[in-house]
Amino acid sequence: MDVVSTLVSQKLETVVETANPDLIYSMRKAVTTFFLIAAWQEQNGQHEALDVFLYTARASGWSGFMWHWIMLPITRLLNKGSTPPLKQAVLLASPHLPWWSFIDGKHLIQLWAAAAWEVPYTDEIGQSVVDTLLQIASYGYLQPHVPISMWSWLNKCLSGPL
């Protein structure tokens, strides 16, 4: 991890330790920008920054992040030219996206579903995809955009019924 990522990681870990979602939320722009850095580092096998991002995202609770301004870069990360590690980073972060706020999330959902098929399965990826799929499906206006194949995809990662 480079020096800037290390410093940001240390700051985020300190903020998370305060257990104050409002403080984390106040840093939302920095955190979402840090995600893009972490995604690119993931491509080179450096997992530390993404781990810190996910730790921060989970600690933010329901206050969540303001992802609207990075929707376009996330969409670009999911396009076919991206490497599997970049797609994996987006899949791991996808449960933290505000799917309910995307007026027209059809294109992003299709890209997300395609990435889920392309990224090698791990338990962590499986849990992330399941969490995201159920989150998307819980919004009636987004549910029709979930590809039918995603429901069969659940069979490959779940050993029991939902």
OpenMM code with the backbone's topology and positions (N, CA, C; nanometers):
from openmm import Vec3, app, unit

residues = "MET ASP VAL VAL SER THR LEU VAL SER GLN LYS LEU GLU THR VAL VAL GLU THR ALA ASN PRO ASP LEU ILE TYR SER MET ARG LYS ALA VAL THR THR PHE PHE LEU ILE ALA ALA TRP GLN GLU GLN ASN GLY GLN HIS GLU ALA LEU ASP VAL PHE LEU TYR THR ALA ARG ALA SER GLY TRP SER GLY PHE MET TRP HIS TRP ILE MET LEU PRO ILE THR ARG LEU LEU ASN LYS GLY SER THR PRO PRO LEU LYS GLN ALA VAL LEU LEU ALA SER PRO HIS LEU PRO TRP TRP SER PHE ILE ASP GLY LYS HIS LEU ILE GLN LEU TRP ALA ALA ALA ALA TRP GLU VAL PRO TYR THR ASP GLU ILE GLY GLN SER VAL VAL ASP THR LEU LEU GLN ILE ALA SER TYR GLY TYR LEU GLN PRO HIS VAL PRO ILE SER MET TRP SER TRP LEU ASN LYS CYS LEU SER GLY PRO LEU".split()
positions = [
    Vec3(0.0856, -0.1168, 0.0000),
    Vec3(0.0000, 0.0000, 0.0000),
    Vec3(0.0902, 0.1230, 0.0000),
    Vec3(0.0541, 0.2226, -0.0784),
    Vec3(0.1360, 0.3427, -0.0822),
    Vec3(0.1126, 0.4285, 0.0422),
    Vec3(0.1922, 0.5326, 0.0570),
    Vec3(0.1912, 0.6150, 0.1774),
    Vec3(0.0552, 0.6814, 0.2004),
    Vec3(-0.0041, 0.7374, 0.0943),
    Vec3(-0.1340, 0.8051, 0.1085),
    Vec3(-0.2410, 0.7062, 0.1529),
    Vec3(-0.2451, 0.5894, 0.0896),
    Vec3(-0.3441, 0.4874, 0.1274),
    Vec3(-0.3247, 0.4434, 0.2713),
    Vec3(-0.2009, 0.4299, 0.3114),
    Vec3(-0.1727, 0.3900, 0.4486),
    Vec3(-0.2220, 0.4955, 0.5469),
    Vec3(-0.1968, 0.6222, 0.5180),
    Vec3(-0.2424, 0.7295, 0.6060),
    Vec3(-0.3946, 0.7364, 0.6124),
    Vec3(-0.4601, 0.7253, 0.4971),
    Vec3(-0.6069, 0.7270, 0.4944),
    Vec3(-0.6612, 0.6059, 0.5688),
    Vec3(-0.6002, 0.4903, 0.5487),
    Vec3(-0.6435, 0.3692, 0.6188),
    Vec3(-0.6350, 0.3868, 0.7695),
    Vec3(-0.5247, 0.4429, 0.8156),
    Vec3(-0.5079, 0.4650, 0.9594),
    Vec3(-0.6139, 0.5610, 1.0128),
    Vec3(-0.6427, 0.6675, 0.9376),
    Vec3(-0.7444, 0.7643, 0.9797),
    Vec3(-0.8817, 0.6976, 0.9845),
    Vec3(-0.9162, 0.6193, 0.8826),
    Vec3(-1.0457, 0.5523, 0.8808),
    Vec3(-1.0583, 0.4530, 0.9959),
    Vec3(-0.9533, 0.3786, 1.0226),
    Vec3(-0.9573, 0.2834, 1.1340),
    Vec3(-0.9794, 0.3561, 1.2667),
    Vec3(-0.9163, 0.4712, 1.2825),
    Vec3(-0.9352, 0.5517, 1.4036),
    Vec3(-1.0783, 0.6013, 1.4142),
    Vec3(-1.1326, 0.6492, 1.3036),
    Vec3(-1.2708, 0.6990, 1.3025),
    Vec3(-1.3690, 0.5860, 1.3321),
    Vec3(-1.3471, 0.4695, 1.2736),
    Vec3(-1.4359, 0.3554, 1.2964),
    Vec3(-1.4336, 0.3147, 1.4433),
    Vec3(-1.3184, 0.3226, 1.5053),
    Vec3(-1.3072, 0.2853, 1.6465),
    Vec3(-1.3919, 0.3737, 1.7373),
    Vec3(-1.4262, 0.4947, 1.6916),
    Vec3(-1.5122, 0.5820, 1.7717),
    Vec3(-1.6554, 0.5298, 1.7748),
    Vec3(-1.6881, 0.4388, 1.6820),
    Vec3(-1.8218, 0.3796, 1.6725),
    Vec3(-1.9295, 0.4856, 1.6542),
    Vec3(-1.8966, 0.5900, 1.5809),
    Vec3(-1.9903, 0.6987, 1.5560),
    Vec3(-2.0224, 0.7035, 1.4067),
    Vec3(-2.1371, 0.6456, 1.3657),
    Vec3(-2.1715, 0.6453, 1.2232),
    Vec3(-2.1797, 0.7854, 1.1625),
    Vec3(-2.2186, 0.8838, 1.2418),
    Vec3(-2.2278, 1.0209, 1.1896),
    Vec3(-2.0903, 1.0754, 1.1522),
    Vec3(-1.9900, 1.0410, 1.2307),
    Vec3(-1.8538, 1.0842, 1.1993),
    Vec3(-1.8050, 1.0171, 1.0712),
    Vec3(-1.8353, 0.8892, 1.0567),
    Vec3(-1.7985, 0.8182, 0.9342),
    Vec3(-1.8708, 0.8816, 0.8153),
    Vec3(-1.9999, 0.9094, 0.8334),
    Vec3(-2.0788, 0.9699, 0.7263),
    Vec3(-2.0229, 1.1059, 0.6859),
    Vec3(-1.9713, 1.1816, 0.7817),
    Vec3(-1.9153, 1.3127, 0.7492),
    Vec3(-1.7929, 1.3015, 0.6590),
    Vec3(-1.7335, 1.1834, 0.6538),
    Vec3(-1.6161, 1.1592, 0.5700),
    Vec3(-1.6527, 1.0836, 0.4426),
    Vec3(-1.7822, 1.0846, 0.4055),
    Vec3(-1.8310, 1.0015, 0.2956),
    Vec3(-1.7593, 1.0253, 0.1637),
    Vec3(-1.7281, 1.1491, 0.1318),
    Vec3(-1.6608, 1.1754, 0.0036),
    Vec3(-1.5197, 1.1172, 0.0041),
    Vec3(-1.4507, 1.1322, 0.1143),
    Vec3(-1.3162, 1.0749, 0.1248),
    Vec3(-1.3222, 0.9225, 0.1198),
    Vec3(-1.4220, 0.8647, 0.1858),
    Vec3(-1.4337, 0.7192, 0.1905),
    Vec3(-1.4666, 0.6638, 0.0519),
    Vec3(-1.5575, 0.7288, -0.0204),
    Vec3(-1.5924, 0.6781, -0.1530),
    Vec3(-1.4766, 0.6955, -0.2513),
    Vec3(-1.4008, 0.8028, -0.2370),
    Vec3(-1.2815, 0.8200, -0.3207),
    Vec3(-1.1779, 0.7138, -0.2851),
    Vec3(-1.1652, 0.6868, -0.1570),
    Vec3(-1.0726, 0.5832, -0.1107),
    Vec3(-1.1109, 0.4475, -0.1682),
    Vec3(-1.2421, 0.4240, -0.1869),
    Vec3(-1.2850, 0.2981, -0.2473),
    Vec3(-1.2248, 0.2801, -0.3859),
    Vec3(-1.2249, 0.3866, -0.4645),
    Vec3(-1.1695, 0.3762, -0.5998),
    Vec3(-1.0204, 0.3427, -0.5953),
    Vec3(-0.9489, 0.4027, -0.5025),
    Vec3(-0.8061, 0.3704, -0.4849),
    Vec3(-0.7911, 0.2247, -0.4428),
    Vec3(-0.8736, 0.1823, -0.3481),
    Vec3(-0.8671, 0.0444, -0.2991),
    Vec3(-0.8977, -0.0555, -0.4096),
    Vec3(-0.9933, -0.0207, -0.4961),
    Vec3(-1.0282, -0.1105, -0.6070),
    Vec3(-0.9101, -0.1278, -0.7015),
    Vec3(-0.8407, -0.0200, -0.7306),
    Vec3(-0.7246, -0.0301, -0.8198),
    Vec3(-0.6108, -0.1058, -0.7535),
    Vec3(-0.5940, -0.0872, -0.6214),
    Vec3(-0.4892, -0.1623, -0.5522),
    Vec3(-0.5230, -0.3114, -0.5473),
    Vec3(-0.6514, -0.3423, -0.5373),
    Vec3(-0.6955, -0.4816, -0.5372),
    Vec3(-0.6497, -0.5522, -0.6646),
    Vec3(-0.6470, -0.4787, -0.7733),
    Vec3(-0.6041, -0.5334, -0.9011),
    Vec3(-0.4604, -0.5851, -0.8953),
    Vec3(-0.3793, -0.5237, -0.8100),
    Vec3(-0.2394, -0.5641, -0.7962),
    Vec3(-0.2174, -0.6584, -0.6779),
    Vec3(-0.3259, -0.7140, -0.6269),
    Vec3(-0.3144, -0.8092, -0.5170),
    Vec3(-0.2948, -0.7463, -0.3813),
    Vec3(-0.3145, -0.6156, -0.3713),
    Vec3(-0.3028, -0.5462, -0.2426),
    Vec3(-0.4425, -0.5334, -0.1832),
    Vec3(-0.4727, -0.6150, -0.0840),
    Vec3(-0.6080, -0.6244, -0.0297),
    Vec3(-0.6324, -0.5336, 0.0909),
    Vec3(-0.5273, -0.4763, 0.1458),
    Vec3(-0.5407, -0.4018, 0.2710),
    Vec3(-0.6370, -0.2841, 0.2606),
    Vec3(-0.6268, -0.2043, 0.1562),
    Vec3(-0.7113, -0.0851, 0.1434),
    Vec3(-0.8582, -0.1245, 0.1275),
    Vec3(-0.8858, -0.2279, 0.0499),
    Vec3(-1.0240, -0.2717, 0.0339),
    Vec3(-1.0784, -0.3250, 0.1662),
    Vec3(-0.9948, -0.3960, 0.2406),
    Vec3(-1.0374, -0.4454, 0.3718),
    Vec3(-1.0749, -0.3292, 0.4640),
    Vec3(-0.9953, -0.2238, 0.4618),
    Vec3(-1.0242, -0.1059, 0.5446),
    Vec3(-1.1529, -0.0395, 0.4980),
    Vec3(-1.1710, -0.0287, 0.3652),
    Vec3(-1.2945, 0.0302, 0.3135),
    Vec3(-1.4154, -0.0499, 0.3613),
    Vec3(-1.4116, -0.1824, 0.3460),
    Vec3(-1.5250, -0.2658, 0.3848),
    Vec3(-1.5507, -0.2575, 0.5346),
    Vec3(-1.4461, -0.2525, 0.6125),
    Vec3(-1.4578, -0.2364, 0.7578),
    Vec3(-1.5294, -0.1050, 0.7895),
    Vec3(-1.4920, 0.0005, 0.7183),
    Vec3(-1.5538, 0.1317, 0.7377),
    Vec3(-1.6988, 0.1309, 0.6916),
    Vec3(-1.7250, 0.0713, 0.5760),
    Vec3(-1.8617, 0.0666, 0.5229),
    Vec3(-1.9539, -0.0091, 0.6174),
    Vec3(-1.9071, -0.1197, 0.6713),
    Vec3(-1.9897, -0.1971, 0.7654),
    Vec3(-2.0159, -0.1179, 0.8926),
    Vec3(-1.9166, -0.0445, 0.9387),
    Vec3(-1.9308, 0.0332, 1.0616),
    Vec3(-2.0214, 0.1547, 1.0437),
    Vec3(-2.0432, 0.1965, 0.9203),
    Vec3(-2.1251, 0.3157, 0.8970),
    Vec3(-2.2718, 0.2908, 0.9270),
    Vec3(-2.3103, 0.1642, 0.9346),
    Vec3(-2.4492, 0.1315, 0.9661),
    Vec3(-2.5440, 0.1840, 0.8608),
    Vec3(-2.6624, 0.2216, 0.9025),
    Vec3(-2.7652, 0.2668, 0.8091),
    Vec3(-2.7388, 0.4048, 0.7534),
    Vec3(-2.6452, 0.4791, 0.8113),
    Vec3(-2.6196, 0.6134, 0.7558),
    Vec3(-2.5611, 0.6028, 0.6158),
    Vec3(-2.4883, 0.4944, 0.5901),
    Vec3(-2.4383, 0.4667, 0.4555),
    Vec3(-2.3518, 0.5760, 0.3962),
    Vec3(-2.3289, 0.5658, 0.2689),
    Vec3(-2.2463, 0.6611, 0.1972),
    Vec3(-2.3264, 0.7273, 0.0867),
    Vec3(-2.2779, 0.8378, 0.0402),
    Vec3(-2.3392, 0.9085, -0.0720),
    Vec3(-2.2647, 0.8647, -0.1979),
    Vec3(-2.3109, 0.7577, -0.2597),
    Vec3(-2.2420, 0.6975, -0.3732),
    Vec3(-2.2797, 0.7591, -0.5062),
    Vec3(-2.3763, 0.8502, -0.5078),
    Vec3(-2.4273, 0.9019, -0.6343),
    Vec3(-2.3174, 0.9558, -0.7256),
    Vec3(-2.2229, 1.0254, -0.6693),
    Vec3(-2.1222, 1.0890, -0.7533),
    Vec3(-2.0158, 0.9929, -0.8032),
    Vec3(-2.0141, 0.8695, -0.7548),
    Vec3(-1.9188, 0.7728, -0.8110),
    Vec3(-1.9897, 0.6598, -0.8855),
    Vec3(-2.1194, 0.6771, -0.9122),
    Vec3(-2.1908, 0.5733, -0.9857),
    Vec3(-2.1279, 0.5500, -1.1234),
    Vec3(-2.0918, 0.6565, -1.1927),
    Vec3(-2.0304, 0.6412, -1.3252),
    Vec3(-1.8972, 0.5660, -1.3175),
    Vec3(-1.8058, 0.6026, -1.2252),
    Vec3(-1.6827, 0.5220, -1.2166),
    Vec3(-1.7079, 0.3764, -1.1788),
    Vec3(-1.8062, 0.3508, -1.0928),
    Vec3(-1.8375, 0.2123, -1.0579),
    Vec3(-1.8891, 0.1385, -1.1808),
    Vec3(-1.9739, 0.2054, -1.2580),
    Vec3(-2.0238, 0.1451, -1.3816),
    Vec3(-1.9073, 0.1131, -1.4746),
    Vec3(-1.8119, 0.2040, -1.4839),
    Vec3(-1.6940, 0.1792, -1.5686),
    Vec3(-1.6118, 0.0618, -1.5166),
    Vec3(-1.6001, 0.0515, -1.3827),
    Vec3(-1.5249, -0.0600, -1.3249),
    Vec3(-1.5909, -0.1939, -1.3571),
    Vec3(-1.7210, -0.1929, -1.3733),
    Vec3(-1.7920, -0.3174, -1.4019),
    Vec3(-1.7986, -0.3520, -1.5496),
    Vec3(-1.7617, -0.2605, -1.6368),
    Vec3(-1.7661, -0.2889, -1.7795),
    Vec3(-1.6692, -0.4001, -1.8157),
    Vec3(-1.6899, -0.4614, -1.9294),
    Vec3(-1.6171, -0.5822, -1.9689),
    Vec3(-1.4656, -0.5666, -1.9704),
    Vec3(-1.4141, -0.4452, -1.9895),
    Vec3(-1.2704, -0.4266, -1.9949),
    Vec3(-1.2006, -0.4365, -1.8603),
    Vec3(-1.2770, -0.4369, -1.7533),
    Vec3(-1.2171, -0.4420, -1.6198),
    Vec3(-1.1670, -0.5815, -1.5879),
    Vec3(-1.0682, -0.5851, -1.5023),
    Vec3(-1.0125, -0.7130, -1.4602),
    Vec3(-1.1003, -0.7757, -1.3522),
    Vec3(-1.0917, -0.9064, -1.3346),
    Vec3(-1.1686, -0.9706, -1.2270),
    Vec3(-1.1428, -0.9103, -1.0883),
    Vec3(-1.0178, -0.8723, -1.0519),
    Vec3(-1.0010, -0.8109, -0.9200),
    Vec3(-1.0780, -0.6790, -0.9032),
    Vec3(-1.0876, -0.5980, -1.0091),
    Vec3(-1.1656, -0.4744, -0.9992),
    Vec3(-1.3131, -0.5072, -0.9808),
    Vec3(-1.3610, -0.6041, -1.0553),
    Vec3(-1.5006, -0.6448, -1.0419),
    Vec3(-1.5267, -0.7050, -0.9042),
    Vec3(-1.4299, -0.7799, -0.8544),
    Vec3(-1.4435, -0.8382, -0.7209),
    Vec3(-1.4562, -0.7281, -0.6160),
    Vec3(-1.3776, -0.6229, -0.6284),
    Vec3(-1.3845, -0.5120, -0.5337),
    Vec3(-1.5236, -0.4487, -0.5345),
    Vec3(-1.5808, -0.4311, -0.6530),
    Vec3(-1.7152, -0.3727, -0.6634),
    Vec3(-1.8182, -0.4686, -0.6040),
    Vec3(-1.8050, -0.5976, -0.6305),
    Vec3(-1.9002, -0.6946, -0.5753),
    Vec3(-1.8961, -0.6945, -0.4233),
    Vec3(-1.7766, -0.6841, -0.3671),
    Vec3(-1.7657, -0.6819, -0.2211),
    Vec3(-1.8256, -0.5543, -0.1618),
    Vec3(-1.8167, -0.4460, -0.2357),
    Vec3(-1.8720, -0.3194, -0.1877),
    Vec3(-2.0205, -0.3048, -0.2180),
    Vec3(-2.0737, -0.3861, -0.3085),
    Vec3(-2.2108, -0.3663, -0.3574),
    Vec3(-2.3198, -0.3706, -0.2503),
    Vec3(-2.3052, -0.4461, -0.1410),
    Vec3(-2.4111, -0.4389, -0.0395),
    Vec3(-2.4208, -0.3008, 0.0264),
    Vec3(-2.3177, -0.2201, 0.0101),
    Vec3(-2.3153, -0.0872, 0.0721),
    Vec3(-2.3622, 0.0230, -0.0223),
    Vec3(-2.3947, -0.0135, -0.1460),
    Vec3(-2.4474, 0.0850, -0.2413),
    Vec3(-2.5936, 0.1139, -0.2092),
    Vec3(-2.6372, 0.2368, -0.2273),
    Vec3(-2.7777, 0.2696, -0.2014),
    Vec3(-2.8644, 0.2327, -0.3230),
    Vec3(-2.8870, 0.1059, -0.3434),
    Vec3(-2.9612, 0.0591, -0.4602),
    Vec3(-3.0982, 0.1252, -0.4696),
    Vec3(-3.1580, 0.1534, -0.3558),
    Vec3(-3.2911, 0.2143, -0.3531),
    Vec3(-3.2929, 0.3546, -0.4119),
    Vec3(-3.1778, 0.4198, -0.4191),
    Vec3(-3.1754, 0.5585, -0.4659),
    Vec3(-3.1450, 0.5714, -0.6151),
    Vec3(-3.1165, 0.4611, -0.6816),
    Vec3(-3.0892, 0.4675, -0.8242),
    Vec3(-3.2218, 0.4645, -0.8998),
    Vec3(-3.2590, 0.5776, -0.9535),
    Vec3(-3.3856, 0.5879, -1.0261),
    Vec3(-3.3882, 0.4861, -1.1405),
    Vec3(-3.2823, 0.4853, -1.2197),
    Vec3(-3.2733, 0.3901, -1.3303),
    Vec3(-3.1492, 0.3055, -1.3073),
    Vec3(-3.1634, 0.2049, -1.2237),
    Vec3(-3.0505, 0.1197, -1.1912),
    Vec3(-3.0367, -0.0002, -1.2819),
    Vec3(-3.1182, -0.0068, -1.3872),
    Vec3(-3.1188, -0.1246, -1.4741),
    Vec3(-2.9793, -0.1570, -1.5291),
    Vec3(-2.9119, -0.0570, -1.5844),
    Vec3(-2.7810, -0.0812, -1.6444),
    Vec3(-2.6802, -0.1263, -1.5384),
    Vec3(-2.6787, -0.0595, -1.4237),
    Vec3(-2.5863, -0.0964, -1.3172),
    Vec3(-2.6159, -0.2370, -1.2657),
    Vec3(-2.7428, -0.2720, -1.2513),
    Vec3(-2.7795, -0.4067, -1.2056),
    Vec3(-2.7331, -0.5120, -1.3062),
    Vec3(-2.7494, -0.4844, -1.4353),
    Vec3(-2.7045, -0.5794, -1.5367),
    Vec3(-2.5529, -0.5980, -1.5330),
    Vec3(-2.4794, -0.4882, -1.5163),
    Vec3(-2.3338, -0.4974, -1.5067),
    Vec3(-2.2926, -0.5735, -1.3808),
    Vec3(-2.3614, -0.5450, -1.2708),
    Vec3(-2.3333, -0.6139, -1.1443),
    Vec3(-2.3565, -0.7646, -1.1593),
    Vec3(-2.4684, -0.8017, -1.2200),
    Vec3(-2.4999, -0.9436, -1.2381),
    Vec3(-2.3957, -1.0126, -1.3264),
    Vec3(-2.3548, -0.9458, -1.4327),
    Vec3(-2.2519, -1.0035, -1.5205),
    Vec3(-2.1208, -1.0227, -1.4451),
    Vec3(-2.0858, -0.9265, -1.3614),
    Vec3(-1.9625, -0.9377, -1.2819),
    Vec3(-1.9715, -1.0555, -1.1856),
    Vec3(-2.0888, -1.0763, -1.1273),
    Vec3(-2.1057, -1.1880, -1.0340),
    Vec3(-2.0782, -1.3216, -1.1019),
    Vec3(-2.1106, -1.3327, -1.2289),
    Vec3(-2.0845, -1.4548, -1.3027),
    Vec3(-1.9374, -1.4681, -1.3404),
    Vec3(-1.8678, -1.3556, -1.3573),
    Vec3(-1.7294, -1.3580, -1.4052),
    Vec3(-1.6262, -1.3763, -1.2944),
    Vec3(-1.6580, -1.3304, -1.1752),
    Vec3(-1.5616, -1.3345, -1.0652),
    Vec3(-1.5632, -1.4739, -1.0024),
    Vec3(-1.4461, -1.5303, -0.9791),
    Vec3(-1.4415, -1.6628, -0.9153),
    Vec3(-1.5127, -1.6610, -0.7793),
    Vec3(-1.5854, -1.7671, -0.7531),
    Vec3(-1.6639, -1.7760, -0.6304),
    Vec3(-1.5754, -1.7965, -0.5081),
    Vec3(-1.6040, -1.7211, -0.4038),
    Vec3(-1.5507, -1.7435, -0.2692),
    Vec3(-1.6689, -1.7249, -0.1746),
    Vec3(-1.6551, -1.7682, -0.0524),
    Vec3(-1.7638, -1.7500, 0.0435),
    Vec3(-1.7945, -1.6016, 0.0640),
    Vec3(-1.6902, -1.5190, 0.0677),
    Vec3(-1.7105, -1.3758, 0.0887),
    Vec3(-1.7835, -1.3119, -0.0308),
    Vec3(-1.7434, -1.3489, -0.1519),
    Vec3(-1.8124, -1.2992, -0.2719),
    Vec3(-1.9565, -1.3491, -0.2714),
    Vec3(-1.9760, -1.4751, -0.2410),
    Vec3(-2.1101, -1.5316, -0.2379),
    Vec3(-2.2013, -1.4580, -0.1421),
    Vec3(-2.1524, -1.4313, -0.0224),
    Vec3(-2.2339, -1.3593, 0.0762),
    Vec3(-2.2649, -1.2179, 0.0296),
    Vec3(-2.1670, -1.1527, -0.0293),
    Vec3(-2.1866, -1.0174, -0.0797),
    Vec3(-2.2903, -1.0139, -0.1907),
    Vec3(-2.2815, -1.1091, -0.2830),
    Vec3(-2.3762, -1.1143, -0.3943),
    Vec3(-2.5170, -1.1449, -0.3428),
    Vec3(-2.5288, -1.2389, -0.2502),
    Vec3(-2.6598, -1.2717, -0.1939),
    Vec3(-2.7193, -1.1493, -0.1241),
    Vec3(-2.6395, -1.0824, -0.0422),
    Vec3(-2.6881, -0.9634, 0.0285),
    Vec3(-2.7356, -0.8565, -0.0693),
    Vec3(-2.6580, -0.8351, -0.1739),
    Vec3(-2.6933, -0.7327, -0.2729),
    Vec3(-2.8170, -0.7738, -0.3518),
    Vec3(-2.8214, -0.8984, -0.3942),
    Vec3(-2.9356, -0.9467, -0.4715),
    Vec3(-3.0656, -0.9303, -0.3931),
    Vec3(-3.0630, -0.9678, -0.2679),
    Vec3(-3.1841, -0.9551, -0.1860),
    Vec3(-3.2191, -0.8093, -0.1606),
    Vec3(-3.1180, -0.7267, -0.1454),
    Vec3(-3.1427, -0.5834, -0.1273),
    Vec3(-3.2088, -0.5237, -0.2517),
    Vec3(-3.1540, -0.5543, -0.3686),
    Vec3(-3.2100, -0.5029, -0.4943),
    Vec3(-3.3533, -0.5541, -0.5120),
    Vec3(-3.3714, -0.6830, -0.4901),
    Vec3(-3.5021, -0.7443, -0.5126),
    Vec3(-3.6077, -0.6915, -0.4166),
    Vec3(-3.5659, -0.6376, -0.3044),
    Vec3(-3.6640, -0.5871, -0.2070),
    Vec3(-3.7298, -0.4568, -0.2509),
    Vec3(-3.6793, -0.3952, -0.3557),
    Vec3(-3.7388, -0.2725, -0.4091),
    Vec3(-3.8134, -0.3084, -0.5371),
    Vec3(-3.9440, -0.2962, -0.5294),
    Vec3(-4.0308, -0.3392, -0.6392),
    Vec3(-3.9933, -0.2842, -0.7749),
    Vec3(-3.9516, -0.1587, -0.7812),
    Vec3(-3.9174, -0.0993, -0.9107),
    Vec3(-3.7837, -0.1488, -0.9641),
    Vec3(-3.6990, -0.2071, -0.8790),
    Vec3(-3.5708, -0.2621, -0.9242),
    Vec3(-3.5800, -0.4122, -0.9534),
    Vec3(-3.6692, -0.4796, -0.8867),
    Vec3(-3.6793, -0.6254, -0.8984),
    Vec3(-3.6888, -0.6742, -1.0424),
    Vec3(-3.7683, -0.6090, -1.1304),
    Vec3(-3.7757, -0.6590, -1.2687),
    Vec3(-3.6434, -0.6509, -1.3452),
    Vec3(-3.5489, -0.5719, -1.2943),
    Vec3(-3.4210, -0.5563, -1.3634),
    Vec3(-3.3190, -0.6636, -1.3249),
    Vec3(-3.3508, -0.7435, -1.2221),
    Vec3(-3.2600, -0.8512, -1.1818),
    Vec3(-3.2714, -0.9630, -1.2850),
    Vec3(-3.1617, -0.9958, -1.3520),
    Vec3(-3.1670, -1.1040, -1.4510),
    Vec3(-3.2110, -1.2355, -1.3858),
    Vec3(-3.2944, -1.3088, -1.4565),
    Vec3(-3.3451, -1.4374, -1.4070),
    Vec3(-3.2291, -1.5291, -1.3677),
    Vec3(-3.1207, -1.5213, -1.4416),
    Vec3(-3.0058, -1.6085, -1.4138),
    Vec3(-2.9486, -1.5877, -1.2743),
    Vec3(-2.9685, -1.4695, -1.2175),
    Vec3(-2.9146, -1.4448, -1.0832),
    Vec3(-2.9827, -1.5329, -0.9796),
    Vec3(-3.1091, -1.5635, -0.9997),
    Vec3(-3.1776, -1.6505, -0.9044),
    Vec3(-3.1199, -1.7910, -0.9111),
    Vec3(-3.0846, -1.8381, -1.0301),
    Vec3(-3.0214, -1.9697, -1.0393),
    Vec3(-2.8784, -1.9633, -0.9876),
    Vec3(-2.8166, -1.8461, -0.9964),
    Vec3(-2.6818, -1.8278, -0.9437),
    Vec3(-2.6795, -1.8550, -0.7943),
    Vec3(-2.7889, -1.8235, -0.7262),
    Vec3(-2.7960, -1.8482, -0.5823),
    Vec3(-2.7732, -1.9951, -0.5494),
    Vec3(-2.8190, -2.0826, -0.6369),
    Vec3(-2.8019, -2.2261, -0.6137),
    Vec3(-2.6553, -2.2656, -0.6051),
    Vec3(-2.5708, -2.1939, -0.6783),
    Vec3(-2.4290, -2.2317, -0.6782),
    Vec3(-2.3573, -2.1880, -0.5504),
    Vec3(-2.4159, -2.0929, -0.4781),
    Vec3(-2.3440, -2.0446, -0.3597),
    Vec3(-2.4151, -2.0755, -0.2283),
    Vec3(-2.5381, -2.1224, -0.2352),
    Vec3(-2.6098, -2.1551, -0.1120),
    Vec3(-2.6262, -2.3049, -0.1000),
    Vec3(-2.5959, -2.3557, 0.0160),
    Vec3(-2.6119, -2.5000, 0.0337),
    Vec3(-2.7521, -2.5342, 0.0805),
    Vec3(-2.8249, -2.4369, 0.1352),
    Vec3(-2.9608, -2.4611, 0.1833),
    Vec3(-3.0554, -2.3583, 0.1281),
    Vec3(-3.1817, -2.3717, 0.1616),
    Vec3(-3.2810, -2.2755, 0.1115),
    Vec3(-3.2625, -2.1393, 0.1759),
    Vec3(-3.3123, -2.0368, 0.1065),
    Vec3(-3.3050, -1.8995, 0.1605),
    Vec3(-3.3889, -1.8857, 0.2832),
] * unit.nanometer
topology = app.Topology()
chain = topology.addChain("A")
for resn in residues:
    res = topology.addResidue(resn, chain)
    for name in ("N", "CA", "C"):
        topology.addAtom(name, app.Element.getBySymbol(name[0]), res)
